[in-house]
């Protein structure tokens, strides 16, 4: 099957959405499907206000329409609600093409944290965006329930996976500092609530892996914290493996891929009991959740590495890709695959 994927989140951005999409594309291609990605690097871009690391595309409809005609996809998936996703969504609506979408980021809560725009206003806009979608894919049952309560329709599950060969237990001496080593991985931005992690009064050494608009401010405020910037691949895996606990201070995750990556490295998770951590950790015993984040850290430190690793092994990227395929809505019934339930 020929699949068109429209996304505003793509390399050189480094985040969980990008890793999910890139890995899914790789597995779709291994399964014999052809994927064409429409992403910001194909257009003129401008920096996102207050977040210049993210580039916003200026999409010309005539150019986009020509690319869609040339590729003639069997199915279209709109992964993000940014300019690229909006342009492809609108073109599909104009052509009466069926398409699917993803809800991977709680933009209403993010925008409220930055600009105090009421979340109800932004959710109304997102309901309009996703309304024509034949399936709105979300990572967890909690997010599915939340969106349905807010009036979203056709919400379906699309789980996440983890590369358990790349992310695996490794050397603890890779990172220096007094033990325990407490690790945060992700964007350094106000909506991620990183300050709650850095302010914890707990023994040990804190590391921050990632970058973002709040980094300079937090680095000045917490000089003892080790900010090491963005990491990827084997170097990222080594940082996880060397830590004693991953601290997840965010209250606005739809999933939190970093938790799976840490667990695959045998590292427990400490988090608030909110959407994302509740869904990933469940009753696995691989992490600790508490409204007192310091207490969650203390409890997580006693969790054996084997419990964490075994929980992560339940999440397969191939299963994720097949679930994605099953959620697609091909343009014609002729491309249905009797094994996967979608086009081949």
C-alpha positions as CSV (number, residue, x, y, z in Angstrom):
1,X,0.0,0.0,0.0
2,X,1.1,3.6,-0.7
3,X,0.8,5.7,2.5
4,X,1.0,9.5,2.6
5,X,2.1,10.7,6.0
6,X,1.8,14.4,6.8
7,X,3.7,15.7,9.8
8,X,5.0,19.0,11.3
9,X,7.3,17.0,13.6
10,X,10.3,15.5,11.8
11,X,14.1,15.6,11.8
12,X,16.0,17.6,12.8
13,X,13.5,17.8,15.7
14,X,14.3,15.4,18.5
15,X,11.3,14.3,20.5
16,X,9.0,11.3,21.2
17,X,6.6,12.1,18.3
18,X,9.4,12.2,15.8
19,X,10.9,9.0,17.1
20,X,7.5,7.3,17.0
21,X,6.8,8.4,13.4
22,X,10.3,7.6,12.1
23,X,10.3,4.1,13.6
24,X,6.8,3.4,12.4
25,X,7.7,4.4,8.9
26,X,10.7,2.1,9.0
27,X,8.6,-0.8,10.1
28,X,5.9,-0.1,7.6
29,X,8.6,-0.2,4.9
30,X,9.8,-3.5,6.2
31,X,6.3,-4.9,5.9
32,X,6.4,-4.0,2.2
33,X,4.5,-0.7,2.2
34,X,5.6,2.5,0.4
35,X,5.5,5.6,2.6
36,X,5.8,9.2,1.4
37,X,6.4,11.8,4.2
38,X,5.3,15.4,3.7
39,X,7.3,17.4,6.3
40,X,8.4,21.0,7.0
41,X,11.8,20.5,5.3
42,X,10.1,20.4,2.0
43,X,8.9,24.0,2.3
44,X,10.0,27.5,3.3
45,X,9.8,27.8,7.1
46,X,9.8,30.4,9.8
47,X,10.7,29.8,13.5
48,X,7.9,29.0,15.9
49,X,7.2,32.0,18.2
50,X,8.8,31.4,21.7
51,X,10.3,28.1,20.4
52,X,12.7,28.8,17.5
53,X,14.0,25.3,17.4
54,X,10.8,24.3,15.8
55,X,10.2,25.5,12.2
56,X,6.7,26.2,10.9
57,X,6.2,25.5,7.2
58,X,4.7,27.9,4.6
59,X,2.8,25.4,2.5
60,X,1.8,26.3,-1.0
61,X,-1.4,24.5,-2.0
62,X,-0.6,24.2,-5.7
63,X,2.8,22.5,-4.8
64,X,1.1,20.2,-2.3
65,X,-1.6,19.2,-4.6
66,X,0.9,18.3,-7.3
67,X,2.8,16.1,-4.9
68,X,-0.4,14.3,-3.8
69,X,-1.4,13.7,-7.4
70,X,2.0,12.4,-8.3
71,X,2.1,9.9,-5.4
72,X,-1.6,9.0,-5.6
73,X,-1.7,7.4,-2.1
74,X,-3.9,4.5,-1.1
75,X,-4.3,6.0,2.4
76,X,-3.5,9.4,4.0
77,X,-2.5,10.0,7.7
78,X,-2.2,13.4,9.2
79,X,0.0,13.1,12.2
80,X,0.1,16.7,13.6
81,X,-2.2,19.7,13.8
82,X,0.4,22.2,12.5
83,X,0.7,24.0,9.1
84,X,1.7,20.8,7.1
85,X,-1.0,18.7,8.8
86,X,-3.6,21.4,8.2
87,X,-2.8,21.8,4.6
88,X,-3.0,18.1,3.9
89,X,-6.2,17.8,5.9
90,X,-7.8,20.6,4.0
91,X,-6.7,19.1,0.6
92,X,-8.2,15.7,1.6
93,X,-11.5,17.4,2.6
94,X,-11.5,19.3,-0.8
95,X,-10.9,16.1,-2.7
96,X,-13.3,14.0,-0.5
97,X,-10.5,11.7,0.3
98,X,-10.8,9.6,3.5
99,X,-7.9,10.2,6.0
100,X,-6.9,9.5,9.6
101,X,-5.2,11.7,12.2
102,X,-3.2,11.5,15.4
103,X,-3.6,13.3,18.7
104,X,-0.1,13.0,20.2
105,X,0.4,16.3,22.0
106,X,-1.8,18.2,24.5
107,X,-1.5,21.5,22.8
108,X,-4.4,23.1,24.8
109,X,-2.6,22.5,28.1
110,X,0.8,23.6,26.5
111,X,-0.7,26.8,25.2
112,X,-2.4,27.5,28.5
113,X,0.9,27.0,30.3
114,X,2.6,29.5,28.0
115,X,-0.1,32.1,27.2
116,X,-3.1,31.3,29.5
117,X,-5.5,30.7,26.6
118,X,-8.4,28.7,28.0
119,X,-8.0,25.1,27.2
120,X,-11.7,24.9,26.1
121,X,-11.0,27.3,23.3
122,X,-8.1,25.3,21.9
123,X,-9.9,22.0,22.3
124,X,-12.8,23.4,20.2
125,X,-10.3,24.2,17.5
126,X,-8.8,20.7,17.6
127,X,-12.3,19.1,17.5
128,X,-12.9,21.0,14.2
129,X,-9.5,19.9,12.9
130,X,-10.1,16.2,13.7
131,X,-13.9,16.1,12.9
132,X,-13.5,14.8,9.2
133,X,-11.0,12.2,10.3
134,X,-12.1,8.6,9.9
135,X,-10.0,7.6,12.9
136,X,-8.2,9.8,15.5
137,X,-5.3,7.7,16.8
138,X,-4.2,8.1,20.4
139,X,-1.6,6.2,22.4
140,X,-3.6,5.3,25.6
141,X,-7.0,4.5,26.8
142,X,-6.9,7.5,29.2
143,X,-6.4,9.9,26.3
144,X,-9.2,8.1,24.4
145,X,-11.6,8.6,27.2
146,X,-10.5,12.3,27.7
147,X,-11.1,13.1,24.0
148,X,-14.4,11.3,23.9
149,X,-15.6,13.3,26.9
150,X,-14.6,16.5,25.1
151,X,-16.7,15.5,22.1
152,X,-14.1,13.9,19.7
153,X,-15.4,11.1,17.5
154,X,-13.8,8.0,16.0
155,X,-11.0,7.8,18.6
156,X,-9.0,4.6,18.4
157,X,-5.8,3.2,20.1
158,X,-2.4,3.3,18.5
159,X,0.1,2.0,21.0
160,X,3.8,2.9,21.1
161,X,6.8,0.7,21.1
162,X,10.5,0.6,22.2
163,X,13.7,-0.6,20.6
164,X,14.7,-3.1,23.2
165,X,18.0,-3.9,21.4
166,X,19.2,-0.3,21.4
167,X,17.7,0.5,24.9
168,X,19.1,-2.1,27.3
169,X,20.9,-2.2,30.6
170,X,24.5,-0.9,30.4
171,X,27.4,0.6,32.4
172,X,26.5,2.6,35.4
173,X,29.8,4.4,35.5
174,X,29.0,6.2,32.2
175,X,27.7,9.2,34.2
176,X,29.6,10.9,37.0
177,X,28.3,12.2,40.3
178,X,27.0,11.2,43.6
179,X,24.5,8.4,43.6
180,X,21.6,8.1,43.0
181,X,21.6,9.7,39.6
182,X,18.2,11.2,38.8
183,X,17.6,11.7,35.0
184,X,15.1,13.8,33.1
185,X,14.9,13.3,29.3
186,X,12.8,15.6,27.1
187,X,12.1,19.1,26.0
188,X,13.2,21.8,28.5
189,X,10.0,23.8,28.3
190,X,7.5,25.2,30.8
191,X,4.8,22.7,29.7
192,X,7.1,19.8,30.7
193,X,7.2,21.1,34.3
194,X,11.0,20.4,34.5
195,X,11.3,22.9,37.4
196,X,9.4,20.5,39.6
197,X,12.1,17.9,39.1
198,X,15.0,20.3,39.6
199,X,13.5,21.7,42.8
200,X,13.3,18.2,44.5
201,X,15.1,18.1,47.8
202,X,16.5,14.6,47.4
203,X,20.1,13.2,47.6
204,X,22.1,12.4,44.5
205,X,22.9,14.1,41.2
206,X,20.4,15.4,38.7
207,X,20.9,15.2,34.9
208,X,18.9,16.8,32.2
209,X,19.1,15.4,28.7
210,X,17.3,17.7,26.1
211,X,17.0,21.3,25.1
212,X,14.4,23.9,24.8
213,X,13.4,27.5,25.5
214,X,13.6,27.1,29.3
215,X,17.1,25.6,29.4
216,X,19.1,28.8,29.9
217,X,16.8,30.1,32.7
218,X,16.8,26.7,34.6
219,X,20.6,26.3,34.1
220,X,21.2,29.7,35.9
221,X,18.7,28.8,38.6
222,X,20.1,25.3,39.3
223,X,23.8,25.4,38.7
224,X,24.4,22.0,40.4
225,X,22.3,20.3,37.8
226,X,24.1,18.8,34.8
227,X,22.5,19.9,31.6
228,X,24.0,17.8,28.7
229,X,21.9,18.8,25.8
230,X,20.1,16.6,23.3
231,X,21.3,13.0,22.8
232,X,20.2,10.3,20.4
233,X,20.9,6.7,19.5
234,X,23.5,4.8,21.5
235,X,24.6,7.9,23.5
236,X,21.0,8.5,24.6
237,X,20.7,4.8,25.6
238,X,23.9,5.1,27.6
239,X,22.6,8.0,29.6
240,X,19.4,6.1,30.4
241,X,21.3,3.0,31.4
242,X,23.7,4.9,33.7
243,X,20.8,6.5,35.7
244,X,19.2,5.1,38.8
245,X,15.7,6.6,38.2
246,X,14.0,8.5,35.4
247,X,11.9,11.4,36.8
248,X,8.8,12.3,34.8
249,X,7.6,15.7,36.1
250,X,5.2,16.4,33.2
251,X,1.4,16.4,33.9
252,X,0.5,16.8,30.2
253,X,1.8,13.7,28.4
254,X,-0.4,11.7,26.1
255,X,2.1,8.8,26.5
256,X,5.8,9.5,27.3
257,X,8.0,7.4,25.1
258,X,11.0,8.2,27.3
259,X,9.5,6.1,30.1
260,X,9.6,3.0,27.9
261,X,13.1,3.7,26.8
262,X,14.3,4.1,30.4
263,X,12.4,0.9,31.5
264,X,14.1,-1.1,28.6
265,X,17.4,0.0,30.1
266,X,16.4,-1.4,33.5
267,X,15.7,2.1,35.0
268,X,12.6,2.7,37.1
269,X,10.3,5.7,36.6
270,X,9.1,8.2,39.2
271,X,6.1,10.3,38.1
272,X,2.9,12.0,39.1
273,X,-0.2,9.8,38.9
274,X,-1.5,11.3,35.7
275,X,-2.3,10.3,32.1
276,X,0.8,8.9,30.5
277,X,2.6,7.4,33.5
278,X,-0.6,5.7,34.6
279,X,-1.0,4.1,31.2
280,X,2.6,3.1,30.7
281,X,3.3,1.9,34.2
282,X,-0.1,0.6,35.2
283,X,0.2,-2.0,37.9
284,X,3.5,-3.4,36.5
285,X,5.6,-2.4,39.5
286,X,8.2,-0.8,37.2
287,X,7.7,2.7,38.6
288,X,6.3,4.7,41.4
289,X,3.6,7.4,41.1
290,X,2.8,9.9,43.8
291,X,1.6,13.5,44.1
292,X,4.7,14.0,46.2
293,X,7.3,13.5,43.4
294,X,10.2,13.2,45.9
295,X,8.3,10.3,47.5
296,X,7.9,8.7,44.1
297,X,11.6,9.0,43.6
298,X,12.4,7.3,46.9
299,X,10.1,4.4,46.2
300,X,11.2,4.0,42.6
301,X,14.9,3.6,43.7
302,X,14.0,0.2,45.3
303,X,12.6,-1.3,42.1
304,X,14.7,-4.1,40.6
305,X,16.1,-3.5,37.1
306,X,14.7,-6.9,35.9
307,X,11.1,-5.8,36.7
308,X,11.6,-2.7,34.5
309,X,13.1,-4.5,31.6
310,X,10.5,-7.2,31.6
311,X,7.7,-4.6,31.4
312,X,9.3,-2.8,28.5
313,X,9.6,-6.1,26.6
314,X,5.8,-6.1,26.2
315,X,6.0,-3.2,23.8
316,X,6.8,-4.1,20.2
317,X,7.4,-1.6,17.4
318,X,6.2,-4.2,14.8
319,X,2.9,-4.5,16.8
320,X,2.7,-0.7,16.8
321,X,3.1,-0.6,13.0
322,X,0.5,-3.2,12.4
323,X,-2.0,-1.4,14.7
324,X,-1.3,1.8,12.7
325,X,-2.1,-0.1,9.5
326,X,-5.3,-1.5,10.9
327,X,-6.5,2.0,11.8
328,X,-6.0,3.4,8.3
329,X,-8.9,4.0,5.9
330,X,-7.8,3.3,2.3
331,X,-9.4,5.3,-0.5
332,X,-10.8,2.2,-2.2
333,X,-11.9,-1.2,-0.8
334,X,-9.7,-2.9,-3.5
335,X,-6.6,-2.4,-1.4
336,X,-7.8,-4.4,1.6
337,X,-5.4,-7.0,2.9
338,X,-7.0,-10.1,4.4
339,X,-4.1,-10.5,6.9
340,X,-3.6,-7.0,8.1
341,X,-7.1,-5.7,7.5
342,X,-5.7,-2.9,5.4
343,X,-4.1,-2.3,2.0
344,X,-1.1,-4.2,0.8
